[in-house]
Amino acid sequence: MCELLGLNFNQPVQCSLSFRGFRHRGESNPHGWGIVRFDGKACQVFKEPIKALDSKLAVFLRDYEFFKSKIFIGHVRLASQGNHTLQNTHPFVRIFRSREIALAHNGTLKKVIKKSELKFHPVGETDSEYLFCALLTRLSNERIKFTDFRKIESILCDFNKSGTMNVIFSEGEHLYCYRDKDGYKGLCMTQRIAPFGRVSLRDEDWEVDLDEEKNSDQKGFIIATQPLTEEKWPDLPCGSLVVFKDGQCVYNG
């Protein structure tokens, strides 16, 4: 199965610990990996149609001290639709309302709106990118603002009727996380707030004292398909949208 990763903090942070653990999920999701970081209205995307654990680029980003952001979105892929190519590798990015939007998805969906109705068109062959184009089309047609969380949630719930769907996306200010109505594959979160204490990864023999690594005024959330560490990871509610901004939860449907 594909797996998702999302980070939202009040200050730019490295994603080294979370990404270190998340890379191992590529062992059972070998058909591609990708990660996006935001800087204001723009984002920087790195992705390859190979296993994350085989990627020298992924190792570089894990250890690169200047790879920081308040918002990250990551994905490892087990292909269900589309070839193992770069164009089918998540996260996907589009320009919309003079800013870059990034989205990653797991699950399997039928076409949520007709192809002839799309204002945005997929580059690749995946149902995930089609979902992304359909979402932007609905936001455009209905003139929905990115702060209209309840309306966005309603659209995602409507799309979810066409299959299984966990989605993480961002426009550079908020991190939007939607969990499938039936709990498909899971989506959970952990909060990081001082005092941080020691944290151990589940997928690697690695432990770090975050009080030595982080500023005491940093705070935020990490979202993942499955827990990455031995911290508490409560599930997101099924069939609901949860939105984060500047390290705080600003909407929980």
Sequence and secondary structure as in RCSB ss.txt:
>XXXX:A:sequence
MCELLGLNFNQPVQCSLSFRGFRHRGESNPHGWGIVRFDGKACQVFKEPIKALDSKLAVFLRDYEFFKSKIFIGH
VRLASQGNHTLQNTHPFVRIFRSREIALAHNGTLKKVIKKSELKFHPVGETDSEYLFCALLTRLSNERIKFTDFR
KIESILCDFNKSGTMNVIFSEGEHLYCYRDKDGYKGLCMTQRIAPFGRVSLRDEDWEVDLDEEKNSDQKGFIIAT
QPLTEEKWPDLPCGSLVVFKDGQCVYNG
>XXXX:A:secstr
  EEEEEEEEEEEE HHHHHHHHGGGGS TT EEEEEEETTEEEEEEESS GGG HHHHHHHH TT EEEEEEEE
E   SSS SSGGG S EEEEETTEEEEEEEES B  SS GGG SS  SSS HHHHHHHHHHHHHHHTT  TT HH
HHHHHHHHHHTTB  EEEEESSS EEEE  TT TT  EEEEEESS  EEEBSSSS EEEHHHHS TT EEEEEES
S  BSS   B  TT EEEEETTEEEEE 
